[in-house]
Amino acid sequence: MFADPRRIAVAFCAIGAFLHLYAPQAVLPLMAREYGVGASAASLIITAGTLAVAATAPFTGALSDVLGRHRLILSSMSLFLLSRPLTS
């Protein structure tokens, strides 16, 4: 069945991940002006994020096969939340 809530949730998570990865593209000209660099140097922020995903995806996949996807996602979310600074 296409309208399975789990498939819809996974689709939204994937869309959100890629939106977050490529969101800085809109402000690349501003960043280039602000930091006094060329367009190619400013676009390295997109390249760095993409390379990080490409480098870690195989290991994350293998780790999720060992630990289980549910446990890996919960651990990742917990580590992410613990790394966020507390604001007052």
PDB file with SEQRES, HELIX, SHEET and CRYST1 records, atoms N, CA, C and O in Angstrom:
SEQRES   1 A   88  MET PHE ALA ASP PRO ARG ARG ILE ALA VAL ALA PHE CYS          
SEQRES   2 A   88  ALA ILE GLY ALA PHE LEU HIS LEU TYR ALA PRO GLN ALA          
SEQRES   3 A   88  VAL LEU PRO LEU MET ALA ARG GLU TYR GLY VAL GLY ALA          
SEQRES   4 A   88  SER ALA ALA SER LEU ILE ILE THR ALA GLY THR LEU ALA          
SEQRES   5 A   88  VAL ALA ALA THR ALA PRO PHE THR GLY ALA LEU SER ASP          
SEQRES   6 A   88  VAL LEU GLY ARG HIS ARG LEU ILE LEU SER SER MET SER          
SEQRES   7 A   88  LEU PHE LEU LEU SER ARG PRO LEU THR SER                      
HELIX    1 AA1 PRO A    5  TYR A   22  1                                  18    
HELIX    2 AA2 ALA A   23  VAL A   27  5                                   5    
HELIX    3 AA3 LEU A   28  TYR A   35  1                                   8    
HELIX    4 AA4 ALA A   39  ALA A   42  1                                   4    
HELIX    5 AA5 LEU A   44  LEU A   67  1                                  24    
HELIX    6 AA6 ARG A   69  SER A   83  1                                  15    
CRYST1    1.000    1.000    1.000  90.00  90.00  90.00 P 1           1          
ATOM      1  N   MET A   1       0.847  -1.180   0.000  1.00  0.00           N  
ATOM      2  CA  MET A   1       0.000   0.000   0.000  1.00  0.00           C  
ATOM      3  C   MET A   1       0.894   1.246   0.000  1.00  0.00           C  
ATOM      4  O   MET A   1       1.837   1.334   0.786  1.00  0.00           O  
ATOM      5  N   PHE A   2       0.601   2.191  -0.867  1.00  0.00           N  
ATOM      6  CA  PHE A   2       1.448   3.375  -1.025  1.00  0.00           C  
ATOM      7  C   PHE A   2       1.331   4.336   0.152  1.00  0.00           C  
ATOM      8  O   PHE A   2       2.322   4.972   0.514  1.00  0.00           O  
ATOM      9  N   ALA A   3       0.165   4.462   0.754  1.00  0.00           N  
ATOM     10  CA  ALA A   3      -0.058   5.465   1.799  1.00  0.00           C  
ATOM     11  C   ALA A   3       0.312   4.946   3.187  1.00  0.00           C  
ATOM     12  O   ALA A   3      -0.250   5.397   4.185  1.00  0.00           O  
ATOM     13  N   ASP A   4       1.239   4.017   3.256  1.00  0.00           N  
ATOM     14  CA  ASP A   4       1.705   3.506   4.539  1.00  0.00           C  
ATOM     15  C   ASP A   4       2.375   4.655   5.309  1.00  0.00           C  
ATOM     16  O   ASP A   4       3.282   5.295   4.777  1.00  0.00           O  
ATOM     17  N   PRO A   5       1.952   4.922   6.528  1.00  0.00           N  
ATOM     18  CA  PRO A   5       2.517   6.048   7.299  1.00  0.00           C  
ATOM     19  C   PRO A   5       4.033   5.966   7.466  1.00  0.00           C  
ATOM     20  O   PRO A   5       4.704   6.996   7.519  1.00  0.00           O  
ATOM     21  N   ARG A   6       4.576   4.756   7.550  1.00  0.00           N  
ATOM     22  CA  ARG A   6       6.028   4.624   7.703  1.00  0.00           C  
ATOM     23  C   ARG A   6       6.756   5.089   6.448  1.00  0.00           C  
ATOM     24  O   ARG A   6       7.806   5.726   6.534  1.00  0.00           O  
ATOM     25  N   ARG A   7       6.197   4.768   5.280  1.00  0.00           N  
ATOM     26  CA  ARG A   7       6.821   5.217   4.035  1.00  0.00           C  
ATOM     27  C   ARG A   7       6.748   6.733   3.905  1.00  0.00           C  
ATOM     28  O   ARG A   7       7.692   7.372   3.441  1.00  0.00           O  
ATOM     29  N   ILE A   8       5.641   7.292   4.312  1.00  0.00           N  
ATOM     30  CA  ILE A   8       5.480   8.746   4.260  1.00  0.00           C  
ATOM     31  C   ILE A   8       6.482   9.410   5.208  1.00  0.00           C  
ATOM     32  O   ILE A   8       7.090  10.422   4.859  1.00  0.00           O  
ATOM     33  N   ALA A   9       6.653   8.844   6.402  1.00  0.00           N  
ATOM     34  CA  ALA A   9       7.611   9.403   7.369  1.00  0.00           C  
ATOM     35  C   ALA A   9       9.032   9.326   6.833  1.00  0.00           C  
ATOM     36  O   ALA A   9       9.796  10.281   6.971  1.00  0.00           O  
ATOM     37  N   VAL A  10       9.397   8.207   6.228  1.00  0.00           N  
ATOM     38  CA  VAL A  10      10.742   8.061   5.671  1.00  0.00           C  
ATOM     39  C   VAL A  10      10.946   9.052   4.531  1.00  0.00           C  
ATOM     40  O   VAL A  10      12.018   9.644   4.408  1.00  0.00           O  
ATOM     41  N   ALA A  11       9.929   9.235   3.701  1.00  0.00           N  
ATOM     42  CA  ALA A  11      10.035  10.189   2.599  1.00  0.00           C  
ATOM     43  C   ALA A  11      10.253  11.605   3.125  1.00  0.00           C  
ATOM     44  O   ALA A  11      11.103  12.328   2.606  1.00  0.00           O  
ATOM     45  N   PHE A  12       9.505  12.007   4.137  1.00  0.00           N  
ATOM     46  CA  PHE A  12       9.681  13.341   4.706  1.00  0.00           C  
ATOM     47  C   PHE A  12      11.053  13.497   5.362  1.00  0.00           C  
ATOM     48  O   PHE A  12      11.654  14.568   5.276  1.00  0.00           O  
ATOM     49  N   CYS A  13      11.551  12.462   6.007  1.00  0.00           N  
ATOM     50  CA  CYS A  13      12.888  12.532   6.605  1.00  0.00           C  
ATOM     51  C   CYS A  13      13.957  12.679   5.535  1.00  0.00           C  
ATOM     52  O   CYS A  13      14.899  13.454   5.699  1.00  0.00           O  
ATOM     53  N   ALA A  14      13.818  11.948   4.448  1.00  0.00           N  
ATOM     54  CA  ALA A  14      14.789  12.050   3.354  1.00  0.00           C  
ATOM     55  C   ALA A  14      14.745  13.434   2.716  1.00  0.00           C  
ATOM     56  O   ALA A  14      15.785  14.023   2.423  1.00  0.00           O  
ATOM     57  N   ILE A  15      13.555  13.942   2.506  1.00  0.00           N  
ATOM     58  CA  ILE A  15      13.417  15.285   1.936  1.00  0.00           C  
ATOM     59  C   ILE A  15      14.039  16.317   2.875  1.00  0.00           C  
ATOM     60  O   ILE A  15      14.754  17.215   2.432  1.00  0.00           O  
ATOM     61  N   GLY A  16      13.766  16.186   4.158  1.00  0.00           N  
ATOM     62  CA  GLY A  16      14.332  17.120   5.137  1.00  0.00           C  
ATOM     63  C   GLY A  16      15.848  17.053   5.194  1.00  0.00           C  
ATOM     64  O   GLY A  16      16.508  18.082   5.336  1.00  0.00           O  
ATOM     65  N   ALA A  17      16.406  15.865   5.087  1.00  0.00           N  
ATOM     66  CA  ALA A  17      17.863  15.720   5.129  1.00  0.00           C  
ATOM     67  C   ALA A  17      18.504  16.401   3.926  1.00  0.00           C  
ATOM     68  O   ALA A  17      19.506  17.102   4.069  1.00  0.00           O  
ATOM     69  N   PHE A  18      17.934  16.201   2.747  1.00  0.00           N  
ATOM     70  CA  PHE A  18      18.522  16.814   1.569  1.00  0.00           C  
ATOM     71  C   PHE A  18      18.262  18.314   1.514  1.00  0.00           C  
ATOM     72  O   PHE A  18      19.092  19.061   0.995  1.00  0.00           O  
ATOM     73  N   LEU A  19      17.135  18.765   2.034  1.00  0.00           N  
ATOM     74  CA  LEU A  19      16.908  20.204   2.110  1.00  0.00           C  
ATOM     75  C   LEU A  19      17.944  20.862   3.014  1.00  0.00           C  
ATOM     76  O   LEU A  19      18.478  21.926   2.701  1.00  0.00           O  
ATOM     77  N   HIS A  20      18.214  20.215   4.131  1.00  0.00           N  
ATOM     78  CA  HIS A  20      19.200  20.746   5.072  1.00  0.00           C  
ATOM     79  C   HIS A  20      20.601  20.745   4.455  1.00  0.00           C  
ATOM     80  O   HIS A  20      21.392  21.658   4.694  1.00  0.00           O  
ATOM     81  N   LEU A  21      20.897  19.726   3.671  1.00  0.00           N  
ATOM     82  CA  LEU A  21      22.217  19.611   3.070  1.00  0.00           C  
ATOM     83  C   LEU A  21      22.458  20.683   2.007  1.00  0.00           C  
ATOM     84  O   LEU A  21      23.562  21.217   1.898  1.00  0.00           O  
ATOM     85  N   TYR A  22      21.424  20.994   1.225  1.00  0.00           N  
ATOM     86  CA  TYR A  22      21.596  21.926   0.119  1.00  0.00           C  
ATOM     87  C   TYR A  22      21.025  23.318   0.390  1.00  0.00           C  
ATOM     88  O   TYR A  22      21.035  24.157  -0.512  1.00  0.00           O  
ATOM     89  N   ALA A  23      20.538  23.588   1.570  1.00  0.00           N  
ATOM     90  CA  ALA A  23      19.976  24.898   1.895  1.00  0.00           C  
ATOM     91  C   ALA A  23      20.972  26.044   1.748  1.00  0.00           C  
ATOM     92  O   ALA A  23      20.561  27.132   1.343  1.00  0.00           O  
ATOM     93  N   PRO A  24      22.252  25.866   2.053  1.00  0.00           N  
ATOM     94  CA  PRO A  24      23.183  27.000   1.919  1.00  0.00           C  
ATOM     95  C   PRO A  24      23.390  27.491   0.490  1.00  0.00           C  
ATOM     96  O   PRO A  24      23.976  28.556   0.298  1.00  0.00           O  
ATOM     97  N   GLN A  25      22.933  26.756  -0.512  1.00  0.00           N  
ATOM     98  CA  GLN A  25      23.125  27.200  -1.891  1.00  0.00           C  
ATOM     99  C   GLN A  25      22.516  28.571  -2.147  1.00  0.00           C  
ATOM    100  O   GLN A  25      23.046  29.350  -2.939  1.00  0.00           O  
ATOM    101  N   ALA A  26      21.432  28.862  -1.495  1.00  0.00           N  
ATOM    102  CA  ALA A  26      20.751  30.136  -1.719  1.00  0.00           C  
ATOM    103  C   ALA A  26      21.572  31.326  -1.229  1.00  0.00           C  
ATOM    104  O   ALA A  26      21.429  32.433  -1.749  1.00  0.00           O  
ATOM    105  N   VAL A  27      22.412  31.109  -0.252  1.00  0.00           N  
ATOM    106  CA  VAL A  27      23.180  32.217   0.314  1.00  0.00           C  
ATOM    107  C   VAL A  27      24.655  32.178  -0.071  1.00  0.00           C  
ATOM    108  O   VAL A  27      25.455  32.909   0.515  1.00  0.00           O  
ATOM    109  N   LEU A  28      25.031  31.359  -1.023  1.00  0.00           N  
ATOM    110  CA  LEU A  28      26.431  31.286  -1.430  1.00  0.00           C  
ATOM    111  C   LEU A  28      26.973  32.621  -1.935  1.00  0.00           C  
ATOM    112  O   LEU A  28      28.087  32.987  -1.560  1.00  0.00           O  
ATOM    113  N   PRO A  29      26.239  33.372  -2.772  1.00  0.00           N  
ATOM    114  CA  PRO A  29      26.782  34.680  -3.181  1.00  0.00           C  
ATOM    115  C   PRO A  29      27.005  35.623  -2.005  1.00  0.00           C  
ATOM    116  O   PRO A  29      27.999  36.348  -1.967  1.00  0.00           O  
ATOM    117  N   LEU A  30      26.090  35.615  -1.055  1.00  0.00           N  
ATOM    118  CA  LEU A  30      26.246  36.453   0.136  1.00  0.00           C  
ATOM    119  C   LEU A  30      27.468  36.030   0.943  1.00  0.00           C  
ATOM    120  O   LEU A  30      28.223  36.877   1.420  1.00  0.00           O  
ATOM    121  N   MET A  31      27.664  34.721   1.099  1.00  0.00           N  
ATOM    122  CA  MET A  31      28.821  34.221   1.841  1.00  0.00           C  
ATOM    123  C   MET A  31      30.125  34.576   1.128  1.00  0.00           C  
ATOM    124  O   MET A  31      31.113  34.931   1.771  1.00  0.00           O  
ATOM    125  N   ALA A  32      30.123  34.480  -0.199  1.00  0.00           N  
ATOM    126  CA  ALA A  32      31.325  34.826  -0.959  1.00  0.00           C  
ATOM    127  C   ALA A  32      31.686  36.295  -0.758  1.00  0.00           C  
ATOM    128  O   ALA A  32      32.856  36.628  -0.570  1.00  0.00           O  
ATOM    129  N   ARG A  33      30.686  37.173  -0.797  1.00  0.00           N  
ATOM    130  CA  ARG A  33      30.941  38.607  -0.563  1.00  0.00           C  
ATOM    131  C   ARG A  33      31.381  38.860   0.870  1.00  0.00           C  
ATOM    132  O   ARG A  33      32.327  39.610   1.109  1.00  0.00           O  
ATOM    133  N   GLU A  34      30.698  38.236   1.824  1.00  0.00           N  
ATOM    134  CA  GLU A  34      30.983  38.469   3.242  1.00  0.00           C  
ATOM    135  C   GLU A  34      32.407  38.051   3.616  1.00  0.00           C  
ATOM    136  O   GLU A  34      33.090  38.743   4.372  1.00  0.00           O  
ATOM    137  N   TYR A  35      32.839  36.922   3.082  1.00  0.00           N  
ATOM    138  CA  TYR A  35      34.162  36.407   3.443  1.00  0.00           C  
ATOM    139  C   TYR A  35      35.236  36.745   2.424  1.00  0.00           C  
ATOM    140  O   TYR A  35      36.396  36.372   2.598  1.00  0.00           O  
ATOM    141  N   GLY A  36      34.861  37.448   1.362  1.00  0.00           N  
ATOM    142  CA  GLY A  36      35.836  37.879   0.380  1.00  0.00           C  
ATOM    143  C   GLY A  36      36.480  36.741  -0.389  1.00  0.00           C  
ATOM    144  O   GLY A  36      37.679  36.774  -0.669  1.00  0.00           O  
ATOM    145  N   VAL A  37      35.696  35.746  -0.727  1.00  0.00           N  
ATOM    146  CA  VAL A  37      36.217  34.611  -1.487  1.00  0.00           C  
ATOM    147  C   VAL A  37      35.440  34.500  -2.795  1.00  0.00           C  
ATOM    148  O   VAL A  37      34.401  35.136  -2.966  1.00  0.00           O  
ATOM    149  N   GLY A  38      35.947  33.697  -3.701  1.00  0.00           N  
ATOM    150  CA  GLY A  38      35.270  33.479  -4.959  1.00  0.00           C  
ATOM    151  C   GLY A  38      34.112  32.499  -4.826  1.00  0.00           C  
ATOM    152  O   GLY A  38      33.917  31.871  -3.785  1.00  0.00           O  
ATOM    153  N   ALA A  39      33.359  32.387  -5.900  1.00  0.00           N  
ATOM    154  CA  ALA A  39      32.197  31.497  -5.892  1.00  0.00           C  
ATOM    155  C   ALA A  39      32.606  30.037  -5.700  1.00  0.00           C  
ATOM    156  O   ALA A  39      31.916  29.283  -5.014  1.00  0.00           O  
ATOM    157  N   SER A  40      33.716  29.643  -6.297  1.00  0.00           N  
ATOM    158  CA  SER A  40      34.142  28.245  -6.163  1.00  0.00           C  
ATOM    159  C   SER A  40      34.560  27.925  -4.732  1.00  0.00           C  
ATOM    160  O   SER A  40      34.309  26.822  -4.247  1.00  0.00           O  
ATOM    161  N   ALA A  41      35.190  28.873  -4.057  1.00  0.00           N  
ATOM    162  CA  ALA A  41      35.584  28.643  -2.663  1.00  0.00           C  
ATOM    163  C   ALA A  41      34.357  28.611  -1.753  1.00  0.00           C  
ATOM    164  O   ALA A  41      34.299  27.809  -0.820  1.00  0.00           O  
ATOM    165  N   ALA A  42      33.389  29.466  -2.013  1.00  0.00           N  
ATOM    166  CA  ALA A  42      32.178  29.477  -1.193  1.00  0.00           C  
ATOM    167  C   ALA A  42      31.366  28.205  -1.399  1.00  0.00           C  
ATOM    168  O   ALA A  42      30.700  27.740  -0.474  1.00  0.00           O  
ATOM    169  N   SER A  43      31.413  27.645  -2.589  1.00  0.00           N  
ATOM    170  CA  SER A  43      30.621  26.442  -2.852  1.00  0.00           C  
ATOM    171  C   SER A  43      31.218  25.198  -2.204  1.00  0.00           C  
ATOM    172  O   SER A  43      30.598  24.134  -2.222  1.00  0.00           O  
ATOM    173  N   LEU A  44      32.397  25.319  -1.639  1.00  0.00           N  
ATOM    174  CA  LEU A  44      32.991  24.174  -0.947  1.00  0.00           C  
ATOM    175  C   LEU A  44      32.177  23.746   0.269  1.00  0.00           C  
ATOM    176  O   LEU A  44      32.309  22.611   0.725  1.00  0.00           O  
ATOM    177  N   ILE A  45      31.344  24.626   0.797  1.00  0.00           N  
ATOM    178  CA  ILE A  45      30.498  24.244   1.922  1.00  0.00           C  
ATOM    179  C   ILE A  45      29.508  23.163   1.505  1.00  0.00           C  
ATOM    180  O   ILE A  45      29.205  22.268   2.294  1.00  0.00           O  
ATOM    181  N   ILE A  46      29.003  23.232   0.281  1.00  0.00           N  
ATOM    182  CA  ILE A  46      28.101  22.209  -0.237  1.00  0.00           C  
ATOM    183  C   ILE A  46      28.884  20.919  -0.474  1.00  0.00           C  
ATOM    184  O   ILE A  46      28.414  19.831  -0.143  1.00  0.00           O  
ATOM    185  N   THR A  47      30.071  21.048  -1.045  1.00  0.00           N  
ATOM    186  CA  THR A  47      30.904  19.882  -1.327  1.00  0.00           C  
ATOM    187  C   THR A  47      31.288  19.163  -0.043  1.00  0.00           C  
ATOM    188  O   THR A  47      31.275  17.933   0.004  1.00  0.00           O  
ATOM    189  N   ALA A  48      31.627  19.905   0.987  1.00  0.00           N  
ATOM    190  CA  ALA A  48      32.028  19.295   2.252  1.00  0.00           C  
ATOM    191  C   ALA A  48      30.890  18.480   2.857  1.00  0.00           C  
ATOM    192  O   ALA A  48      31.108  17.363   3.328  1.00  0.00           O  
ATOM    193  N   GLY A  49      29.696  19.024   2.847  1.00  0.00           N  
ATOM    194  CA  GLY A  49      28.548  18.283   3.381  1.00  0.00           C  
ATOM    195  C   GLY A  49      28.239  17.037   2.580  1.00  0.00           C  
ATOM    196  O   GLY A  49      27.951  15.984   3.149  1.00  0.00           O  
ATOM    197  N   THR A  50      28.298  17.148   1.263  1.00  0.00           N  
ATOM    198  CA  THR A  50      28.024  16.002   0.401  1.00  0.00           C  
ATOM    199  C   THR A  50      29.081  14.915   0.581  1.00  0.00           C  
ATOM    200  O   THR A  50      28.751  13.731   0.639  1.00  0.00           O  
ATOM    201  N   LEU A  51      30.346  15.312   0.668  1.00  0.00           N  
ATOM    202  CA  LEU A  51      31.418  14.333   0.890  1.00  0.00           C  
ATOM    203  C   LEU A  51      31.285  13.651   2.254  1.00  0.00           C  
ATOM    204  O   LEU A  51      31.562  12.458   2.380  1.00  0.00           O  
ATOM    205  N   ALA A  52      30.872  14.389   3.255  1.00  0.00           N  
ATOM    206  CA  ALA A  52      30.681  13.800   4.584  1.00  0.00           C  
ATOM    207  C   ALA A  52      29.595  12.727   4.552  1.00  0.00           C  
ATOM    208  O   ALA A  52      29.750  11.660   5.145  1.00  0.00           O  
ATOM    209  N   VAL A  53      28.511  13.015   3.864  1.00  0.00           N  
ATOM    210  CA  VAL A  53      27.434  12.022   3.747  1.00  0.00           C  
ATOM    211  C   VAL A  53      27.919  10.811   2.969  1.00  0.00           C  
ATOM    212  O   VAL A  53      27.667   9.674   3.368  1.00  0.00           O  
ATOM    213  N   ALA A  54      28.613  11.045   1.863  1.00  0.00           N  
ATOM    214  CA  ALA A  54      29.105   9.942   1.029  1.00  0.00           C  
ATOM    215  C   ALA A  54      30.129   9.083   1.779  1.00  0.00           C  
ATOM    216  O   ALA A  54      30.162   7.864   1.608  1.00  0.00           O  
ATOM    217  N   ALA A  55      30.948   9.705   2.594  1.00  0.00           N  
ATOM    218  CA  ALA A  55      31.983   8.959   3.316  1.00  0.00           C  
ATOM    219  C   ALA A  55      31.414   8.147   4.472  1.00  0.00           C  
ATOM    220  O   ALA A  55      31.927   7.071   4.780  1.00  0.00           O  
ATOM    221  N   THR A  56      30.376   8.640   5.107  1.00  0.00           N  
ATOM    222  CA  THR A  56      29.853   7.949   6.286  1.00  0.00           C  
ATOM    223  C   THR A  56      28.692   7.009   5.991  1.00  0.00           C  
ATOM    224  O   THR A  56      28.382   6.154   6.821  1.00  0.00           O  
ATOM    225  N   ALA A  57      28.043   7.135   4.844  1.00  0.00           N  
ATOM    226  CA  ALA A  57      26.870   6.313   4.546  1.00  0.00           C  
ATOM    227  C   ALA A  57      27.148   4.809   4.575  1.00  0.00           C  
ATOM    228  O   ALA A  57      26.352   4.075   5.160  1.00  0.00           O  
ATOM    229  N   PRO A  58      28.228   4.316   3.979  1.00  0.00           N  
ATOM    230  CA  PRO A  58      28.448   2.865   4.041  1.00  0.00           C  
ATOM    231  C   PRO A  58      28.651   2.342   5.460  1.00  0.00           C  
ATOM    232  O   PRO A  58      28.176   1.260   5.807  1.00  0.00           O  
ATOM    233  N   PHE A  59      29.358   3.118   6.273  1.00  0.00           N  
ATOM    234  CA  PHE A  59      29.603   2.689   7.643  1.00  0.00           C  
ATOM    235  C   PHE A  59      28.338   2.755   8.490  1.00  0.00           C  
ATOM    236  O   PHE A  59      28.104   1.897   9.341  1.00  0.00           O  
ATOM    237  N   THR A  60      27.530   3.777   8.250  1.00  0.00           N  
ATOM    238  CA  THR A  60      26.268   3.900   8.973  1.00  0.00           C  
ATOM    239  C   THR A  60      25.330   2.765   8.604  1.00  0.00           C  
ATOM    240  O   THR A  60      24.634   2.225   9.463  1.00  0.00           O  
ATOM    241  N   GLY A  61      25.310   2.403   7.327  1.00  0.00           N  
ATOM    242  CA  GLY A  61      24.478   1.283   6.890  1.00  0.00           C  
ATOM    243  C   GLY A  61      24.903  -0.028   7.526  1.00  0.00           C  
ATOM    244  O   GLY A  61      24.065  -0.808   7.981  1.00  0.00           O  
ATOM    245  N   ALA A  62      26.207  -0.267   7.557  1.00  0.00           N  
ATOM    246  CA  ALA A  62      26.709  -1.493   8.177  1.00  0.00           C  
ATOM    247  C   ALA A  62      26.442  -1.493   9.679  1.00  0.00           C  
ATOM    248  O   ALA A  62      26.085  -2.524  10.249  1.00  0.00           O  
ATOM    249  N   LEU A  63      26.610  -0.356  10.309  1.00  0.00           N  
ATOM    250  CA  LEU A  63      26.352  -0.257  11.746  1.00  0.00           C  
ATOM    251  C   LEU A  63      24.877  -0.471  12.059  1.00  0.00           C  
ATOM    252  O   LEU A  63      24.539  -1.076  13.076  1.00  0.00           O  
ATOM    253  N   SER A  64      24.005   0.017  11.197  1.00  0.00           N  
ATOM    254  CA  SER A  64      22.575  -0.177  11.440  1.00  0.00           C  
ATOM    255  C   SER A  64      22.175  -1.634  11.246  1.00  0.00           C  
ATOM    256  O   SER A  64      21.217  -2.095  11.867  1.00  0.00           O  
ATOM    257  N   ASP A  65      22.891  -2.366  10.397  1.00  0.00           N  
ATOM    258  CA  ASP A  65      22.618  -3.796  10.265  1.00  0.00           C  
ATOM    259  C   ASP A  65      23.012  -4.553  11.531  1.00  0.00           C  
ATOM    260  O   ASP A  65      22.367  -5.534  11.900  1.00  0.00           O  
ATOM    261  N   VAL A  66      24.072  -4.094  12.193  1.00  0.00           N  
ATOM    262  CA  VAL A  66      24.537  -4.759  13.410  1.00  0.00           C  
ATOM    263  C   VAL A  66      23.677  -4.367  14.615  1.00  0.00           C  
ATOM    264  O   VAL A  66      23.202  -5.235  15.348  1.00  0.00           O  
ATOM    265  N   LEU A  67      23.479  -3.070  14.818  1.00  0.00           N  
ATOM    266  CA  LEU A  67      22.772  -2.581  16.004  1.00  0.00           C  
ATOM    267  C   LEU A  67      21.258  -2.548  15.847  1.00  0.00           C  
ATOM    268  O   LEU A  67      20.524  -2.612  16.833  1.00  0.00           O  
ATOM    269  N   GLY A  68      20.802  -2.449  14.626  1.00  0.00           N  
ATOM    270  CA  GLY A  68      19.376  -2.251  14.380  1.00  0.00           C  
ATOM    271  C   GLY A  68      19.117  -0.783  14.088  1.00  0.00           C  
ATOM    272  O   GLY A  68      19.695   0.103  14.718  1.00  0.00           O  
ATOM    273  N   ARG A  69      18.256  -0.544  13.143  1.00  0.00           N  
ATOM    274  CA  ARG A  69      18.007   0.833  12.716  1.00  0.00           C  
ATOM    275  C   ARG A  69      17.374   1.680  13.817  1.00  0.00           C  
ATOM    276  O   ARG A  69      17.737   2.843  13.999  1.00  0.00           O  
ATOM    277  N   HIS A  70      16.451   1.107  14.531  1.00  0.00           N  
ATOM    278  CA  HIS A  70      15.762   1.850  15.591  1.00  0.00           C  
ATOM    279  C   HIS A  70      16.761   2.328  16.644  1.00  0.00           C  
ATOM    280  O   HIS A  70      16.747   3.495  17.034  1.00  0.00           O  
ATOM    281  N   ARG A  71      17.610   1.441  17.093  1.00  0.00           N  
ATOM    282  CA  ARG A  71      18.591   1.785  18.121  1.00  0.00           C  
ATOM    283  C   ARG A  71      19.588   2.822  17.604  1.00  0.00           C  
ATOM    284  O   ARG A  71      19.964   3.737  18.336  1.00  0.00           O  
ATOM    285  N   LEU A  72      20.014   2.685  16.356  1.00  0.00           N  
ATOM    286  CA  LEU A  72      20.975   3.628  15.779  1.00  0.00           C  
ATOM    287  C   LEU A  72      20.363   5.013  15.626  1.00  0.00           C  
ATOM    288  O   LEU A  72      21.019   6.015  15.910  1.00  0.00           O  
ATOM    289  N   ILE A  73      19.120   5.079  15.182  1.00  0.00           N  
ATOM    290  CA  ILE A  73      18.464   6.381  15.028  1.00  0.00           C  
ATOM    291  C   ILE A  73      18.271   7.050  16.387  1.00  0.00           C  
ATOM    292  O   ILE A  73      18.521   8.247  16.527  1.00  0.00           O  
ATOM    293  N   LEU A  74      17.833   6.297  17.376  1.00  0.00           N  
ATOM    294  CA  LEU A  74      17.661   6.880  18.711  1.00  0.00           C  
ATOM    295  C   LEU A  74      18.991   7.345  19.303  1.00  0.00           C  
ATOM    296  O   LEU A  74      19.054   8.397  19.939  1.00  0.00           O  
ATOM    297  N   SER A  75      20.052   6.564  19.094  1.00  0.00           N  
ATOM    298  CA  SER A  75      21.369   6.963  19.591  1.00  0.00           C  
ATOM    299  C   SER A  75      21.850   8.227  18.888  1.00  0.00           C  
ATOM    300  O   SER A  75      22.391   9.129  19.527  1.00  0.00           O  
ATOM    301  N   SER A  76      21.655   8.290  17.584  1.00  0.00           N  
ATOM    302  CA  SER A  76      22.079   9.471  16.827  1.00  0.00           C  
ATOM    303  C   SER A  76      21.320  10.710  17.266  1.00  0.00           C  
ATOM    304  O   SER A  76      21.908  11.778  17.434  1.00  0.00           O  
ATOM    305  N   MET A  77      20.023  10.569  17.452  1.00  0.00           N  
ATOM    306  CA  MET A  77      19.218  11.713  17.896  1.00  0.00           C  
ATOM    307  C   MET A  77      19.646  12.164  19.288  1.00  0.00           C  
ATOM    308  O   MET A  77      19.716  13.363  19.559  1.00  0.00           O  
ATOM    309  N   SER A  78      19.928  11.220  20.162  1.00  0.00           N  
ATOM    310  CA  SER A  78      20.352  11.570  21.518  1.00  0.00           C  
ATOM    311  C   SER A  78      21.688  12.301  21.509  1.00  0.00           C  
ATOM    312  O   SER A  78      21.854  13.305  22.201  1.00  0.00           O  
ATOM    313  N   LEU A  79      22.641  11.798  20.725  1.00  0.00           N  
ATOM    314  CA  LEU A  79      23.940  12.466  20.639  1.00  0.00           C  
ATOM    315  C   LEU A  79      23.806  13.855  20.044  1.00  0.00           C  
ATOM    316  O   LEU A  79      24.484  14.786  20.478  1.00  0.00           O  
ATOM    317  N   PHE A  80      22.933  14.001  19.048  1.00  0.00           N  
ATOM    318  CA  PHE A  80      22.718  15.311  18.448  1.00  0.00           C  
ATOM    319  C   PHE A  80      22.143  16.280  19.475  1.00  0.00           C  
ATOM    320  O   PHE A  80      22.598  17.419  19.575  1.00  0.00           O  
ATOM    321  N   LEU A  81      21.145  15.834  20.238  1.00  0.00           N  
ATOM    322  CA  LEU A  81      20.521  16.710  21.222  1.00  0.00           C  
ATOM    323  C   LEU A  81      21.487  17.067  22.347  1.00  0.00           C  
ATOM    324  O   LEU A  81      21.446  18.184  22.864  1.00  0.00           O  
ATOM    325  N   LEU A  82      22.352  16.136  22.731  1.00  0.00           N  
ATOM    326  CA  LEU A  82      23.316  16.443  23.773  1.00  0.00           C  
ATOM    327  C   LEU A  82      24.394  17.411  23.307  1.00  0.00           C  
ATOM    328  O   LEU A  82      24.996  18.112  24.121  1.00  0.00           O  
ATOM    329  N   SER A  83      24.638  17.452  22.002  1.00  0.00           N  
ATOM    330  CA  SER A  83      25.673  18.347  21.493  1.00  0.00           C  
ATOM    331  C   SER A  83      25.167  19.774  21.293  1.00  0.00           C  
ATOM    332  O   SER A  83      25.970  20.681  21.075  1.00  0.00           O  
ATOM    333  N   ARG A  84      23.880  19.986  21.360  1.00  0.00           N  
ATOM    334  CA  ARG A  84      23.310  21.316  21.156  1.00  0.00           C  
ATOM    335  C   ARG A  84      23.535  22.160  22.413  1.00  0.00           C  
ATOM    336  O   ARG A  84      23.330  21.679  23.527  1.00  0.00           O  
ATOM    337  N   PRO A  85      23.953  23.406  22.239  1.00  0.00           N  
ATOM    338  CA  PRO A  85      24.135  24.275  23.404  1.00  0.00           C  
ATOM    339  C   PRO A  85      22.784  24.674  24.008  1.00  0.00           C  
ATOM    340  O   PRO A  85      21.802  24.870  23.293  1.00  0.00           O  
ATOM    341  N   LEU A  86      22.761  24.784  25.277  1.00  0.00           N  
ATOM    342  CA  LEU A  86      21.542  25.226  25.960  1.00  0.00           C  
ATOM    343  C   LEU A  86      21.479  26.743  25.926  1.00  0.00           C  
ATOM    344  O   LEU A  86      22.463  27.420  26.226  1.00  0.00           O  
ATOM    345  N   THR A  87      20.335  27.267  25.564  1.00  0.00           N  
ATOM    346  CA  THR A  87      20.163  28.718  25.536  1.00  0.00           C  
ATOM    347  C   THR A  87      19.197  29.116  26.643  1.00  0.00           C  
ATOM    348  O   THR A  87      18.325  28.344  27.040  1.00  0.00           O  
ATOM    349  N   SER A  88      19.371  30.311  27.119  1.00  0.00           N  
ATOM    350  CA  SER A  88      18.489  30.760  28.205  1.00  0.00           C  
ATOM    351  C   SER A  88      17.397  31.663  27.704  1.00  0.00           C  
ATOM    352  O   SER A  88      16.570  32.127  28.490  1.00  0.00           O  
TER     353      SER A  88                                                      
END                                                                             
